[in-house]
């Protein structure tokens, strides 16, 4: 996710963005699809706070399945 594109957008709407990434994706995935998903979540979060601003916290964690 490009912070240079997303952070100015958030700043325009008085939204403070905090990131935390705690994952270990070890399987194959489509990087473009993951990136687009994250951009959509980020943009939706900012747009939901357009009128009053706020804080958007984005936390990614991997979770192992128990067998």
Buried (B, 14 or more C-beta within 10 A) or exposed (E): BEEEEBBEBBEEBEBEBEEEEEEEEEEEEEEEEEEEEBBEEBEEBBEEBEEEBBEBEBEEEEEEEEE
